[in-house]
Amino acid sequence: MESLIVLFWGIALLLFLIIKVKMNTFIALIFTSVVVGLGLGMNFVEIPLSIEKGIGSSLGELAIVFGFGAILGRLVSDAGGAYRIAHTLINVFGRKYVQLAVMIASFILGIALFFEVGMVILIPIVFAIALEVGVPLLYLGIPMAAALSVTHGFLPPHPAPTAITAALGANPGHVLMYGFLIAVPAALIAGPIFTKVAQKYAPDAFKIKQELSAFGEVKSFTLADTPSFGLALLTSLFPVILMGLTTLYTVVMHDGVAPSKATGLDSFVAMIGNPVGAMIISLAFALWSMGWHQRKSAKQMNATIESAVKSIAMLLLIIGGGAAFKQILIDGGISNEISHLFMNSALSPLLLAWIITVVLRVALGSATVAALTAAGLVQPLMVSASVNPALMVLSIGAGSLAASHVNDAGFWMFKEYFDLSVKQTLQIWTVLETLISVVGLIMVLLLSLVV
């Protein structure tokens, strides 16, 4: 019980440092890790080693996945691929189903872009479409945000699902496959369906904007100068296609179980389905399809690459800090204590994982940090209950999206971009994120009945 009290005060300290002191999240995580380690009775020598182990084990794989993923997404955007995908889908679906078109475009681009980057890139495009169609910005903004959120919470190669997949030893292909089954209904319910409800209880938020100045400088494209729809779509989805093909191959050739000793074709398929392998191949293709093939100069491409890497530098450090905190909790024995606490609980381990993650999300704000911390806490529960690791990843992913509020950067980003009050942002953004979380949990529990 003493360990849980230390955990409680540790989370309170982390909250205080981030919210009140305005300390950088990465530094706050490392300081908190040290304090919690001491509180758990860890030896002075063990603490830095535990922090080093946590950061090293987490960022070893994630650095290249996130780095290459960010570069791929920015290459698609800077070449006009995002613009082409959005406008092509609008033309196909027409004005009547413009919400669905925006949601699908955001979903596709959200796979290749981190949430914050996706929001920055898509907002001007969505604004232009809203003015053209004559609907409030938020009418299209909610489906856009819902699509970006579900990809962030459920689909590799995004930070939380990729990091938890590695931490819990889950199959990335299974996480991706089940994640799609969860993400689609969650995006539909929290997007177009929720928009109709939100219009009734928060009508003032749905005022048509007449100025674009709030979004800063907008990069304009003409369709003639952008890549083809097919090429832009293929480039954006390339990592997903590779991981999906590997899963399909494993199911068809090996009944869904990866061979213990991979040789020949099995070895090659395993390589392209690994997140690192998939991202290396995908980036190589993107450099051609969105770079050289579009007659981009080396200088232009290097500028895009540098910009992309800068945009995720702090995110990588925060993920490393979250992993360090997680490792301290594991090495300090809290994971085992929580495991024993819930050992005889009648609740499903998947539900417990979701609850633990929701509590951490509400307390910490960051979805990624909450997910990584929860992964360390629930790992013993997963092993003792023989839970499907992929479903545990997605349950944590669902919990990490719940109840976004004032301690989450996404909350303020959504507020500023859509020019909402804090009350309106709570009414729309917080409810939207919680809807995705609850729908995600329900879908995970349903999937657990059949897989």
N, C-alpha and C positions, 0 to 999 in steps of 0.2 A: 504493500500500500504506500510505503514511503516513496518508492520509485515513481508512482503515479502522481504524487504530490509534487515531486521534483519536475516531472513533465509539465504539470499544470503551470507551475511558476516559470518554467522555461518558456512556454508559449506566451505567457503574460509578458515576460521580459522582451521576447521577440516583437510582440505587438507594440510595446512601449517604445522600443528603439526605432521601429519603422514608422509608427504613426505620430508619436509625440516628439521624439528627438529628430525625426526626419533623416535618420541614418540610412545610408545606402543599404539595400536589402542583402547584398552579398556579405558585406562586412558585418551586418547585424546577425546573419545566420552563423558566421564563424564565431563571433563573440558568444552568442547564445550556446553554440555547441560546446565551447570550452566550459562555460558556467554549468551547463547541464551535466557534462562529463564529470566535473568536480563534485557536483551534487549527488551523482550516482556512485561516488566513491571510487572512480577510476584513478589509477596511478597517473602521476604527472607525465610520465614518459609515454603512457598509452594514448593519451588524448591527441597529441599531434599526429601519432601514427594512425589513429583511427580516422582523423580528419583527412589525412593524406590518402588513406585507403578508399574512403568514401568518394572523394573527388576523382581520384585516379580511375577507379572501377567504373564510375558513371560516365566521365568525359572521354574515356578511351575510345568508345564506339561512337558516342553522340557527337563529338566534335566534327567529325567528317560528315556524318549524316546531316546535322544542322547546317554546317557551313556550306556544303554542296547544295543542300535543299534551298537555302536562302539565295544562293547564286542562281540556281535554276529558275526560281520564281521571279527574281528580279530581271533575268534575261528575257523571260516571256513578257514581262510587263514593259520593259524599255523598248522592246522590238515592236510593241503594239499588239502582241498576241492576246493580252487580256481584253483590250478594246475590241478586237475582232471577235472573240468568243462571245462577249456580252451582246454586241449588236447583231450578230448572226442569230443568236437564240431569240432575241426580241423579234426579229423579222419572221422567224419560224413560228413562234407562238402567237404573235399578234398582240394587239392592245388588250384584248379581253383577258389573256392569261399572262400579262406582263409580270405579275408577281412570281409566277412559277418559273418564268424565263430567267428572272434575276436570281432566284434561289438556285437554280441549276448552274448558272454561270458562276455564282459565288462558291458553290459546292466544288465545282471543277477546279477553279483557281485556288480555293481554300486548301486543297490537297497539297498544292505546291508552295503555298505561301503561309507564313506564320500569321496568327490572328491580327496582330497590330499592323503588320505590313499589308495584309489583305484589306484591312479597313482603310488604310491610307490610299491604296491604289484604287479600290472600288468605289469609294464615296463620290469622287468627281464624275465617274461614269454613270453611277446610279442617279446622281443629281441631274445630269444632262438628260437621261431617259425620263425622269420624273417630270421635268419641264416640258419635254416634247410630248409626252402622253397626257399631261395635265392632271397629275395626281400629287398628293402631298409626298414630300421626300420620305417621311417615316413609313408611308404605305409600302414603299419598296425597301426601305432601310431595315425594317424588322426581318423580312425574309433573308436579306443579305446577311445580317448579323447572326441569325439562327444557323444558316448554312456554314458560315465561318466558325461558329462555336462548336458545332457537332464534329467538324473535321479536326478541330483543335483538341477536343476531348476524347475522340474515339479512334481516330485513324493514324497509324504510322504513315509518314515519318515525322509526325508532330512531336514536340518535346515530351509531354506527359506520357502518352501511350507508348512511345518508343523507349523512354527511360524505365517505365514500370515493366514493360515486356522483358527488358534485359534483366531487371532486378528480380523478377519472379520466375525467370526462365521459361517464359511462354513462347509459343511458336508465333513469329511475326505474321505469317500468312494467315493463321487462324484468327489472330486479333484483327487483322485487316478484313477478313471475310465476315466475321461476326459483327465487326464494327460497322460495316456497310448496312447490315440488316437492322442495326439499331439506329444508325445516323439518319437514314431516310425518313422513317416515321417521326422521329424526334424533330427533324427540320420542318416537316410538313405541319406538325401540330404547333410548334413554337413559332413558325413563320406565317404562312398565309392564314391559317385558322385562327391563331392568336391575334393577328392584326384586326380581324373583325370584332373580336371581343374588346381589344384595347381602344378601338375607335369609339366605343360606347361609354367606357368609364373614364377615358382621358382624352376627350375630343379636342381640347386646346392644343395638345401636342401635335395634332395632325394639320398644322397650318402650312399652306404651300409657300415655300421660300421663293423669293424673287432675286436673291443675290448669291453669287458664288464666292464672294470674298472670304467667307468663313473657312473655305477649304484651301486657301492659299493658291500657290501657282499650280495650274493644271496643265499637264502635258497633253497637247492635242495631236490627233492623228487623222490622216485621211485613209480610208479603207484601201486605196490603191497602194499605199506605202506599208501596209501591215502584212504579216504572214497569212497564208491561207488558214481558214478555220480548221481544217483537218490537221495541218502541221502544228498549229498552236495547241490544239486539243491533245494531240499525240505527245507533244513535248511535256505538257503539264501533267499528263497521266502516266508517263513512262515508268516512274518508280513503282506505281501501283500495279501497272500491267505486269511488270517483271515479278513482283512478289506474288501476285495473283496466279500467274502461270506456274510458278513453283509449287504453290499450294495445290493447284489442279493436277499437276503432274504427280505429286506425292499421293493424292487421293486415288488417282487412276492406276498408277503403277505399284504403289506400296500400301494400299488401303488406308491412307492417311497417316501412316507412321513413317517418319524419316528413317532410312536405313542406317544401321549402326556404323557401317563402314562404306562410305560413299566413294565410288570409283567411276571413271568414264563419264557417261552422260549424267549419272546421278550427282557426281561431283560438280559438274558444270552447272546443272540446274540449281543445286544448293548454293553455289556461289552467286548466281544472279538474283536469287531470292533473298539472300541476306541483305538487310538494310544498307550496309556499307557497300557491298557489291552492286546493289541496285542503284544507289546514288552515284557511284563512280561512272557506271555505264550511262545512266540518264544524263549526267552533266556533260559527258563527252558528246552525247547526241545533241543536247541543248546548245553547246558551243557552236556546233555546225548549224543546226536548224534556226536558231534565233540570233546567231552571230555571223559567221562567215557566209552562210547562204543568203542572209539579208544584206550582204555587202557592208557589214559593220567593220570599222577599222579596229586595229588592235588597241588603239588608245581608247576608243569608245567602250570596247568590251572590258578593258581593265578598269575603267571608271565605274562601270556597272558592278563588277566583281568587288571592288574596294568598298563601294557603297553598301552592298549586300552584307559583306563581312562586318562592317562597322555596326550595322543595324542589329546584329545578333551577339556582338561581343559581350555585352552586359548580361544578356539572357543566358549565355553559356556559363558565366560566372555564378549567376543566381542558381542555376541548375546544379552546379558543382557544390555550392553552399548548402542547398537543400539535401543533396546526397551525403554531404559531410554530417549534417544534423541527423539524417536517417541512420548513418553508420554508428554514431555515438549512441543513439537509442538502442540499436541492436547490441553493440558491444557492452553497453551499460546494463543490459538485462531487461529493459522495459518490454521488449517484444515478447519475451517468454512470460513475463508477468501478466501482460494483457491476454496472452494465449491461455494461461491458466485461469484467468478471471472469467473468460467466456467459454471455457472448456465444456461446461455442462449446460450452456445456454441452448434453449430450444430454437433460437433464431438461426437462420441460414448464415453461414460465414460470408456469403455474398452480400447479404443485407447488413451484417455487422461491418464489413469493409466499407460499404457505402455510408453508413452512419458515422463511422470514425472519420472518414474523409470529409464529410459535410461539416462536422465540428471543426476540423482543422481549416477548411476553406473559409468558414465564417470568421474564424479567429485570425488567420494569417493573410487572407486576401488573395494571394497568388495561387492559381489553380495548380501550377506545376510544383510549387513547394509543398502544397497540401497533399498532392498525389504521391510525391516521393517520400514524404514523411509517413504517410499512411502505408505505403508499400513495405516499409521497414517494420511497422507495427503489426501488420496482418500476415506477414510471411509464415509465422508458425501456425496460424489458424488454417491457412491454405493447405499446409502439409499434413496437419493432423486430421483434417476433414476430407482429404483427397478431392479437393475442388479443382475443376478445370482451370488451369492457370490463365488461359485467354479470357475466360469469363470474369475471373478476379481482376484482371487488368481493366476490363471494361466497366466493372462495377465501381472500381476506384475512379476511373475516368469520369463516370457519371456523377459521382459524389463531388469531384473536384470542380464541377461547373455550377453547383447549387449556390443560390443566395448571394450572388455578387453584390457588394455594396460599397460603402465609401472607402474601404481600405484596399480596393482593387483598382488597378490602373485602367482596366477595361471599362469600369463604371464611368470614370471621368472622361475617357476618350469618347464613349458613346454620348455622354451628356453634351460635351462641347461640339462635336460634329453635327449633332441634330438640334443644337441650340435649345436644350430642355432645362427645366429647373431641377433641383435635386429631388423634389417630390415626384415629378414626372418621370425622372430616370428610374427611381425606385418602382414606380407603377409599371414601367414598361421593361427596362433592361433587366432589373432584378427578377421580375416575374418570368420573363423570357428565359433567362438562364436556369431558373428553378424548374420550369416546365421541362426543359431539355433533360435536366438531371433526373426528375421523377420518371419521365417516359423512358429514359435510358435504363433506370433501375428495373422498371417493369419488364422491359424487353430482355434484360439480362436474366431475370428470374424465369421468364417464359422459355428462353433458350436453354436454361439449365435443366429443364424437364426433358429435353430431347437430345442434348449433346453431353 
